[in-house]
Amino acid sequence: MTLSTPVNNRAEVLHTLIQKGCVSIQDYPYLSGFRTRVSELSLRHSLTLDSEMIRSTNKFGNNIAYKKHILPQSEQQKAVAIYNEINRR
């Protein structure tokens, strides 16, 4: 599936969700509003996402935990429609 280039942060996060099937803060360490973008997709656009807690170790040896957000196959078409809507702006 070919999608146009994302023009904003919300579209960029959704683009990754559609292409990879999942997204996490590890994909966007530079995006300070990553969790806000995921919340907007869920709350404003009613996109249902599954999540999984990932436990890992950072570069300093400290234990960390973060969520991996997963796009269910049943939401794929809806996600593409939302992407096309929010990427026009």
N, C-alpha and C positions, 0 to 999 in steps of 0.2 A: 504494500500500500504506500503510495506516495503522498506526502503531506507537504504543504507549502512551508517555507522557513518561518519559524516563530518570530513574532514581532514584540512580544512582551513576556514577562517572567511567568505568568500563569500559563500562557500558551506553551512556553518552553518546557515546563514541568509536565503538562499534559502530553506534549509531543513525545517525551521520554516514556511516559506511561503507556502510550499507544504502541510505540516502536519496540520497547523492551518487555512490556507487560508488568513492570514494576519500577519503583523509584524510591530513593532514600536520600537522606542528607549526605551520604557518601558521594552521590552523583552531583550534588550542588553545594560543596562546602563554602563557596564564595557568595552564595545567595542567602543573605541574612533573613529574608522573609520566606524561606522555604516552607516552614510549617503553616504559615498564613496562606500561601498559595494552595497547598493541599486542602486546607480547611475551606477555602473559597470554592474549590471544585466540588467538595462534598456538600457544603451547605447552600451556596448560591445556585449551583447548577444541578443539585440532587444526583451527583454521580456516586454510586455505591462502590466503595473500595474496601478490600480486605486488608488486614495488616498482620505483620509478623514481627515479633521482637527479635532483634539480632544482638547478640552479645559478642564483644570483640575486645581487643587490646589496642590502645592507641600507640603512637610512636614513642611515648614516654614510658610504656609498660603499664599504664593504668587501665583498669577494666572500664569499658564503656558499654552503653546499651542505646539502641536507637530503633525506630520502626522502619520496616520496609513496607511500603504501600503497594498493594497488588491490584491490578485491574482485572476483574473477573471477565471471562470470555463473553458472558451474557451482557456486559456493559460496553463492549467494544464499539458497536455501531453508535450508541449514544455518545460515547467519548469522542468519536470522529465528528459527529454533528456539533457537539459543544466546541470542539477545537476550531471548526470552520467558522462558528459564530464569534468566538472571542478573539480569533486571530485577524479579523477584519479591521479591528480598531487601531 
